[in-house]
Amino acid sequence: MAVISNKNSKSHKRNRRGHIALNVPNIVLDKATGEYTVAHRVSPNGLYKGRQVIQKASK
């Protein structure tokens, strides 16, 4: 049976796991619609940085 030679302290274990964390998404306020959106993405209206980049298809 495997037995550890030296016990790691709580601080050593927490230092090793220090990079494991939740990432907060980069959310910005869209000036055109007033809604919060993810940065660097085209809004559902087709706006990007205040400009119309995608035209909606008309029926």
PDB file of N, CA, C and O in Angstrom, chain B, residues numbered from 101:
ATOM      1  N   MET B 101       0.838  -1.176   0.000  1.00  0.00           N
ATOM      2  CA  MET B 101       0.000   0.000   0.000  1.00  0.00           C
ATOM      3  C   MET B 101       0.883   1.239   0.000  1.00  0.00           C
ATOM      4  O   MET B 101       1.881   1.291   0.719  1.00  0.00           O
ATOM      5  N   ALA B 102       0.523   2.235  -0.800  1.00  0.00           N
ATOM      6  CA  ALA B 102       1.337   3.433  -0.933  1.00  0.00           C
ATOM      7  C   ALA B 102       1.144   4.347   0.267  1.00  0.00           C
ATOM      8  O   ALA B 102       0.020   4.599   0.700  1.00  0.00           O
ATOM      9  N   VAL B 103       2.243   4.829   0.788  1.00  0.00           N
ATOM     10  CA  VAL B 103       2.222   5.736   1.934  1.00  0.00           C
ATOM     11  C   VAL B 103       3.070   6.954   1.573  1.00  0.00           C
ATOM     12  O   VAL B 103       4.181   6.814   1.062  1.00  0.00           O
ATOM     13  N   ILE B 104       2.538   8.153   1.845  1.00  0.00           N
ATOM     14  CA  ILE B 104       3.293   9.363   1.544  1.00  0.00           C
ATOM     15  C   ILE B 104       4.471   9.476   2.488  1.00  0.00           C
ATOM     16  O   ILE B 104       4.389   9.099   3.657  1.00  0.00           O
ATOM     17  N   SER B 105       5.579  10.006   1.961  1.00  0.00           N
ATOM     18  CA  SER B 105       6.759  10.119   2.802  1.00  0.00           C
ATOM     19  C   SER B 105       6.686  11.344   3.691  1.00  0.00           C
ATOM     20  O   SER B 105       7.129  11.308   4.839  1.00  0.00           O
ATOM     21  N   ASN B 106       6.136  12.418   3.175  1.00  0.00           N
ATOM     22  CA  ASN B 106       5.995  13.644   3.958  1.00  0.00           C
ATOM     23  C   ASN B 106       4.602  14.208   3.736  1.00  0.00           C
ATOM     24  O   ASN B 106       4.107  14.240   2.609  1.00  0.00           O
ATOM     25  N   LYS B 107       3.982  14.647   4.802  1.00  0.00           N
ATOM     26  CA  LYS B 107       2.646  15.225   4.697  1.00  0.00           C
ATOM     27  C   LYS B 107       2.754  16.674   4.226  1.00  0.00           C
ATOM     28  O   LYS B 107       3.550  17.452   4.753  1.00  0.00           O
ATOM     29  N   ASN B 108       1.944  17.023   3.228  1.00  0.00           N
ATOM     30  CA  ASN B 108       1.900  18.414   2.787  1.00  0.00           C
ATOM     31  C   ASN B 108       1.003  19.203   3.722  1.00  0.00           C
ATOM     32  O   ASN B 108      -0.084  18.757   4.089  1.00  0.00           O
ATOM     33  N   SER B 109       1.473  20.374   4.098  1.00  0.00           N
ATOM     34  CA  SER B 109       0.680  21.219   4.976  1.00  0.00           C
ATOM     35  C   SER B 109      -0.478  21.845   4.197  1.00  0.00           C
ATOM     36  O   SER B 109      -0.528  21.754   2.971  1.00  0.00           O
ATOM     37  N   LYS B 110      -1.398  22.475   4.910  1.00  0.00           N
ATOM     38  CA  LYS B 110      -2.544  23.125   4.277  1.00  0.00           C
ATOM     39  C   LYS B 110      -2.092  24.240   3.339  1.00  0.00           C
ATOM     40  O   LYS B 110      -2.665  24.425   2.265  1.00  0.00           O
ATOM     41  N   SER B 111      -1.072  24.974   3.743  1.00  0.00           N
ATOM     42  CA  SER B 111      -0.620  26.087   2.903  1.00  0.00           C
ATOM     43  C   SER B 111       0.020  25.578   1.618  1.00  0.00           C
ATOM     44  O   SER B 111      -0.166  26.190   0.566  1.00  0.00           O
ATOM     45  N   HIS B 112       0.753  24.497   1.669  1.00  0.00           N
ATOM     46  CA  HIS B 112       1.357  23.943   0.449  1.00  0.00           C
ATOM     47  C   HIS B 112       0.276  23.434  -0.492  1.00  0.00           C
ATOM     48  O   HIS B 112       0.358  23.628  -1.705  1.00  0.00           O
ATOM     49  N   LYS B 113      -0.722  22.792   0.060  1.00  0.00           N
ATOM     50  CA  LYS B 113      -1.806  22.270  -0.764  1.00  0.00           C
ATOM     51  C   LYS B 113      -2.592  23.417  -1.399  1.00  0.00           C
ATOM     52  O   LYS B 113      -2.972  23.334  -2.567  1.00  0.00           O
ATOM     53  N   ARG B 114      -2.835  24.470  -0.650  1.00  0.00           N
ATOM     54  CA  ARG B 114      -3.593  25.599  -1.171  1.00  0.00           C
ATOM     55  C   ARG B 114      -2.775  26.399  -2.180  1.00  0.00           C
ATOM     56  O   ARG B 114      -3.344  26.958  -3.117  1.00  0.00           O
ATOM     57  N   ASN B 115      -1.465  26.467  -2.014  1.00  0.00           N
ATOM     58  CA  ASN B 115      -0.619  27.129  -3.008  1.00  0.00           C
ATOM     59  C   ASN B 115      -0.645  26.374  -4.323  1.00  0.00           C
ATOM     60  O   ASN B 115      -0.650  26.982  -5.394  1.00  0.00           O
ATOM     61  N   ARG B 116      -0.662  25.065  -4.247  1.00  0.00           N
ATOM     62  CA  ARG B 116      -0.697  24.254  -5.458  1.00  0.00           C
ATOM     63  C   ARG B 116      -2.026  24.424  -6.188  1.00  0.00           C
ATOM     64  O   ARG B 116      -2.066  24.396  -7.418  1.00  0.00           O
ATOM     65  N   ARG B 117      -3.094  24.597  -5.452  1.00  0.00           N
ATOM     66  CA  ARG B 117      -4.424  24.733  -6.036  1.00  0.00           C
ATOM     67  C   ARG B 117      -4.834  26.189  -6.232  1.00  0.00           C
ATOM     68  O   ARG B 117      -6.004  26.467  -6.493  1.00  0.00           O
ATOM     69  N   GLY B 118      -3.908  27.103  -6.113  1.00  0.00           N
ATOM     70  CA  GLY B 118      -4.233  28.520  -6.199  1.00  0.00           C
ATOM     71  C   GLY B 118      -4.703  28.963  -7.563  1.00  0.00           C
ATOM     72  O   GLY B 118      -5.414  29.962  -7.670  1.00  0.00           O
ATOM     73  N   HIS B 119      -4.326  28.246  -8.618  1.00  0.00           N
ATOM     74  CA  HIS B 119      -4.715  28.645  -9.966  1.00  0.00           C
ATOM     75  C   HIS B 119      -6.086  28.104 -10.342  1.00  0.00           C
ATOM     76  O   HIS B 119      -6.622  28.472 -11.387  1.00  0.00           O
ATOM     77  N   ILE B 120      -6.662  27.246  -9.522  1.00  0.00           N
ATOM     78  CA  ILE B 120      -7.973  26.670  -9.811  1.00  0.00           C
ATOM     79  C   ILE B 120      -9.027  27.625  -9.264  1.00  0.00           C
ATOM     80  O   ILE B 120      -9.223  27.715  -8.052  1.00  0.00           O
ATOM     81  N   ALA B 121      -9.702  28.334 -10.156  1.00  0.00           N
ATOM     82  CA  ALA B 121     -10.709  29.311  -9.737  1.00  0.00           C
ATOM     83  C   ALA B 121     -11.715  29.501 -10.860  1.00  0.00           C
ATOM     84  O   ALA B 121     -11.466  29.120 -12.004  1.00  0.00           O
ATOM     85  N   LEU B 122     -12.835  30.084 -10.530  1.00  0.00           N
ATOM     86  CA  LEU B 122     -13.835  30.399 -11.537  1.00  0.00           C
ATOM     87  C   LEU B 122     -13.435  31.662 -12.282  1.00  0.00           C
ATOM     88  O   LEU B 122     -12.939  32.613 -11.678  1.00  0.00           O
ATOM     89  N   ASN B 123     -13.647  31.675 -13.577  1.00  0.00           N
ATOM     90  CA  ASN B 123     -13.356  32.857 -14.382  1.00  0.00           C
ATOM     91  C   ASN B 123     -14.619  33.699 -14.512  1.00  0.00           C
ATOM     92  O   ASN B 123     -15.695  33.181 -14.808  1.00  0.00           O
ATOM     93  N   VAL B 124     -14.476  34.995 -14.290  1.00  0.00           N
ATOM     94  CA  VAL B 124     -15.601  35.912 -14.412  1.00  0.00           C
ATOM     95  C   VAL B 124     -15.677  36.367 -15.870  1.00  0.00           C
ATOM     96  O   VAL B 124     -14.683  36.860 -16.403  1.00  0.00           O
ATOM     97  N   PRO B 125     -16.824  36.216 -16.526  1.00  0.00           N
ATOM     98  CA  PRO B 125     -16.910  36.657 -17.921  1.00  0.00           C
ATOM     99  C   PRO B 125     -16.822  38.171 -18.025  1.00  0.00           C
ATOM    100  O   PRO B 125     -17.240  38.896 -17.122  1.00  0.00           O
ATOM    101  N   ASN B 126     -16.271  38.638 -19.140  1.00  0.00           N
ATOM    102  CA  ASN B 126     -16.088  40.062 -19.369  1.00  0.00           C
ATOM    103  C   ASN B 126     -17.404  40.634 -19.898  1.00  0.00           C
ATOM    104  O   ASN B 126     -17.684  40.556 -21.094  1.00  0.00           O
ATOM    105  N   ILE B 127     -18.202  41.204 -19.006  1.00  0.00           N
ATOM    106  CA  ILE B 127     -19.518  41.717 -19.359  1.00  0.00           C
ATOM    107  C   ILE B 127     -19.459  43.233 -19.428  1.00  0.00           C
ATOM    108  O   ILE B 127     -18.923  43.888 -18.534  1.00  0.00           O
ATOM    109  N   VAL B 128     -20.021  43.789 -20.514  1.00  0.00           N
ATOM    110  CA  VAL B 128     -20.026  45.242 -20.711  1.00  0.00           C
ATOM    111  C   VAL B 128     -21.457  45.698 -20.975  1.00  0.00           C
ATOM    112  O   VAL B 128     -22.316  44.908 -21.366  1.00  0.00           O
ATOM    113  N   LEU B 129     -21.689  46.971 -20.757  1.00  0.00           N
ATOM    114  CA  LEU B 129     -23.000  47.563 -21.003  1.00  0.00           C
ATOM    115  C   LEU B 129     -23.072  48.035 -22.449  1.00  0.00           C
ATOM    116  O   LEU B 129     -22.252  48.844 -22.884  1.00  0.00           O
ATOM    117  N   ASP B 130     -24.050  47.531 -23.191  1.00  0.00           N
ATOM    118  CA  ASP B 130     -24.248  47.942 -24.581  1.00  0.00           C
ATOM    119  C   ASP B 130     -24.958  49.289 -24.576  1.00  0.00           C
ATOM    120  O   ASP B 130     -26.068  49.407 -24.059  1.00  0.00           O
ATOM    121  N   LYS B 131     -24.324  50.296 -25.147  1.00  0.00           N
ATOM    122  CA  LYS B 131     -24.878  51.644 -25.124  1.00  0.00           C
ATOM    123  C   LYS B 131     -26.126  51.769 -25.987  1.00  0.00           C
ATOM    124  O   LYS B 131     -27.022  52.551 -25.673  1.00  0.00           O
ATOM    125  N   ALA B 132     -26.189  51.002 -27.072  1.00  0.00           N
ATOM    126  CA  ALA B 132     -27.321  51.113 -27.986  1.00  0.00           C
ATOM    127  C   ALA B 132     -28.593  50.542 -27.386  1.00  0.00           C
ATOM    128  O   ALA B 132     -29.662  51.142 -27.501  1.00  0.00           O
ATOM    129  N   THR B 133     -28.482  49.373 -26.739  1.00  0.00           N
ATOM    130  CA  THR B 133     -29.674  48.712 -26.211  1.00  0.00           C
ATOM    131  C   THR B 133     -29.841  48.882 -24.716  1.00  0.00           C
ATOM    132  O   THR B 133     -30.945  48.719 -24.198  1.00  0.00           O
ATOM    133  N   GLY B 134     -28.755  49.209 -24.002  1.00  0.00           N
ATOM    134  CA  GLY B 134     -28.825  49.346 -22.555  1.00  0.00           C
ATOM    135  C   GLY B 134     -28.789  48.019 -21.826  1.00  0.00           C
ATOM    136  O   GLY B 134     -29.086  47.967 -20.633  1.00  0.00           O
ATOM    137  N   GLU B 135     -28.431  46.933 -22.520  1.00  0.00           N
ATOM    138  CA  GLU B 135     -28.365  45.611 -21.917  1.00  0.00           C
ATOM    139  C   GLU B 135     -26.906  45.216 -21.714  1.00  0.00           C
ATOM    140  O   GLU B 135     -26.009  45.729 -22.383  1.00  0.00           O
ATOM    141  N   TYR B 136     -26.690  44.305 -20.790  1.00  0.00           N
ATOM    142  CA  TYR B 136     -25.360  43.777 -20.565  1.00  0.00           C
ATOM    143  C   TYR B 136     -25.102  42.623 -21.529  1.00  0.00           C
ATOM    144  O   TYR B 136     -25.934  41.729 -21.685  1.00  0.00           O
ATOM    145  N   THR B 137     -23.938  42.657 -22.171  1.00  0.00           N
ATOM    146  CA  THR B 137     -23.563  41.617 -23.121  1.00  0.00           C
ATOM    147  C   THR B 137     -22.123  41.211 -22.865  1.00  0.00           C
ATOM    148  O   THR B 137     -21.395  41.899 -22.150  1.00  0.00           O
ATOM    149  N   VAL B 138     -21.715  40.098 -23.447  1.00  0.00           N
ATOM    150  CA  VAL B 138     -20.334  39.652 -23.363  1.00  0.00           C
ATOM    151  C   VAL B 138     -19.510  40.499 -24.323  1.00  0.00           C
ATOM    152  O   VAL B 138     -19.938  40.759 -25.447  1.00  0.00           O
ATOM    153  N   ALA B 139     -18.342  40.926 -23.889  1.00  0.00           N
ATOM    154  CA  ALA B 139     -17.500  41.800 -24.692  1.00  0.00           C
ATOM    155  C   ALA B 139     -17.016  41.087 -25.951  1.00  0.00           C
ATOM    156  O   ALA B 139     -16.852  39.867 -25.956  1.00  0.00           O
ATOM    157  N   HIS B 140     -16.790  41.844 -27.006  1.00  0.00           N
ATOM    158  CA  HIS B 140     -16.260  41.375 -28.288  1.00  0.00           C
ATOM    159  C   HIS B 140     -17.176  40.355 -28.949  1.00  0.00           C
ATOM    160  O   HIS B 140     -16.699  39.418 -29.589  1.00  0.00           O
ATOM    161  N   ARG B 141     -18.474  40.524 -28.801  1.00  0.00           N
ATOM    162  CA  ARG B 141     -19.455  39.671 -29.462  1.00  0.00           C
ATOM    163  C   ARG B 141     -20.497  40.567 -30.134  1.00  0.00           C
ATOM    164  O   ARG B 141     -20.789  41.664 -29.659  1.00  0.00           O
ATOM    165  N   VAL B 142     -21.040  40.091 -31.221  1.00  0.00           N
ATOM    166  CA  VAL B 142     -22.091  40.825 -31.910  1.00  0.00           C
ATOM    167  C   VAL B 142     -23.386  40.631 -31.133  1.00  0.00           C
ATOM    168  O   VAL B 142     -23.708  39.511 -30.736  1.00  0.00           O
ATOM    169  N   SER B 143     -24.136  41.718 -30.912  1.00  0.00           N
ATOM    170  CA  SER B 143     -25.394  41.641 -30.176  1.00  0.00           C
ATOM    171  C   SER B 143     -26.457  40.967 -31.042  1.00  0.00           C
ATOM    172  O   SER B 143     -26.281  40.865 -32.256  1.00  0.00           O
ATOM    173  N   PRO B 144     -27.551  40.508 -30.446  1.00  0.00           N
ATOM    174  CA  PRO B 144     -28.624  39.903 -31.246  1.00  0.00           C
ATOM    175  C   PRO B 144     -29.221  40.860 -32.278  1.00  0.00           C
ATOM    176  O   PRO B 144     -29.807  40.409 -33.262  1.00  0.00           O
ATOM    177  N   ASN B 145     -29.085  42.157 -32.073  1.00  0.00           N
ATOM    178  CA  ASN B 145     -29.572  43.145 -33.042  1.00  0.00           C
ATOM    179  C   ASN B 145     -28.631  43.309 -34.226  1.00  0.00           C
ATOM    180  O   ASN B 145     -28.979  43.978 -35.199  1.00  0.00           O
ATOM    181  N   GLY B 146     -27.438  42.708 -34.162  1.00  0.00           N
ATOM    182  CA  GLY B 146     -26.465  42.844 -35.243  1.00  0.00           C
ATOM    183  C   GLY B 146     -25.521  44.012 -35.055  1.00  0.00           C
ATOM    184  O   GLY B 146     -24.838  44.403 -36.001  1.00  0.00           O
ATOM    185  N   LEU B 147     -25.462  44.581 -33.862  1.00  0.00           N
ATOM    186  CA  LEU B 147     -24.588  45.720 -33.586  1.00  0.00           C
ATOM    187  C   LEU B 147     -23.280  45.256 -32.970  1.00  0.00           C
ATOM    188  O   LEU B 147     -23.258  44.337 -32.151  1.00  0.00           O
ATOM    189  N   TYR B 148     -22.185  45.901 -33.373  1.00  0.00           N
ATOM    190  CA  TYR B 148     -20.876  45.668 -32.782  1.00  0.00           C
ATOM    191  C   TYR B 148     -20.173  47.004 -32.675  1.00  0.00           C
ATOM    192  O   TYR B 148     -19.965  47.682 -33.682  1.00  0.00           O
ATOM    193  N   LYS B 149     -19.807  47.385 -31.469  1.00  0.00           N
ATOM    194  CA  LYS B 149     -19.170  48.681 -31.192  1.00  0.00           C
ATOM    195  C   LYS B 149     -20.002  49.839 -31.716  1.00  0.00           C
ATOM    196  O   LYS B 149     -19.451  50.820 -32.215  1.00  0.00           O
ATOM    197  N   GLY B 150     -21.323  49.737 -31.609  1.00  0.00           N
ATOM    198  CA  GLY B 150     -22.207  50.814 -31.998  1.00  0.00           C
ATOM    199  C   GLY B 150     -22.505  50.890 -33.491  1.00  0.00           C
ATOM    200  O   GLY B 150     -23.218  51.791 -33.933  1.00  0.00           O
ATOM    201  N   ARG B 151     -21.965  49.948 -34.277  1.00  0.00           N
ATOM    202  CA  ARG B 151     -22.193  49.951 -35.713  1.00  0.00           C
ATOM    203  C   ARG B 151     -23.000  48.725 -36.108  1.00  0.00           C
ATOM    204  O   ARG B 151     -22.884  47.668 -35.488  1.00  0.00           O
ATOM    205  N   GLN B 152     -23.811  48.868 -37.134  1.00  0.00           N
ATOM    206  CA  GLN B 152     -24.596  47.760 -37.651  1.00  0.00           C
ATOM    207  C   GLN B 152     -23.692  46.925 -38.550  1.00  0.00           C
ATOM    208  O   GLN B 152     -23.275  47.386 -39.613  1.00  0.00           O
ATOM    209  N   VAL B 153     -23.382  45.682 -38.122  1.00  0.00           N
ATOM    210  CA  VAL B 153     -22.481  44.838 -38.903  1.00  0.00           C
ATOM    211  C   VAL B 153     -23.206  43.692 -39.592  1.00  0.00           C
ATOM    212  O   VAL B 153     -22.698  43.146 -40.572  1.00  0.00           O
ATOM    213  N   ILE B 154     -24.377  43.317 -39.104  1.00  0.00           N
ATOM    214  CA  ILE B 154     -25.167  42.247 -39.693  1.00  0.00           C
ATOM    215  C   ILE B 154     -26.568  42.772 -39.962  1.00  0.00           C
ATOM    216  O   ILE B 154     -27.233  43.298 -39.070  1.00  0.00           O
ATOM    217  N   GLN B 155     -26.995  42.622 -41.187  1.00  0.00           N
ATOM    218  CA  GLN B 155     -28.345  43.047 -41.554  1.00  0.00           C
ATOM    219  C   GLN B 155     -29.314  41.890 -41.327  1.00  0.00           C
ATOM    220  O   GLN B 155     -29.023  40.748 -41.682  1.00  0.00           O
ATOM    221  N   LYS B 156     -30.462  42.193 -40.738  1.00  0.00           N
ATOM    222  CA  LYS B 156     -31.478  41.157 -40.538  1.00  0.00           C
ATOM    223  C   LYS B 156     -32.138  40.846 -41.872  1.00  0.00           C
ATOM    224  O   LYS B 156     -32.395  41.737 -42.681  1.00  0.00           O
ATOM    225  N   ALA B 157     -32.407  39.565 -42.083  1.00  0.00           N
ATOM    226  CA  ALA B 157     -33.058  39.156 -43.323  1.00  0.00           C
ATOM    227  C   ALA B 157     -34.543  39.512 -43.237  1.00  0.00           C
ATOM    228  O   ALA B 157     -35.218  39.178 -42.264  1.00  0.00           O
ATOM    229  N   SER B 158     -35.032  40.186 -44.259  1.00  0.00           N
ATOM    230  CA  SER B 158     -36.460  40.541 -44.290  1.00  0.00           C
ATOM    231  C   SER B 158     -37.238  39.462 -45.035  1.00  0.00           C
ATOM    232  O   SER B 158     -36.729  38.853 -45.976  1.00  0.00           O
ATOM    233  N   LYS B 159     -38.468  39.233 -44.605  1.00  0.00           N
ATOM    234  CA  LYS B 159     -39.284  38.187 -45.222  1.00  0.00           C
ATOM    235  C   LYS B 159     -40.012  38.682 -46.441  1.00  0.00           C
ATOM    236  O   LYS B 159     -40.742  37.921 -47.076  1.00  0.00           O
TER     237      LYS B 159
END
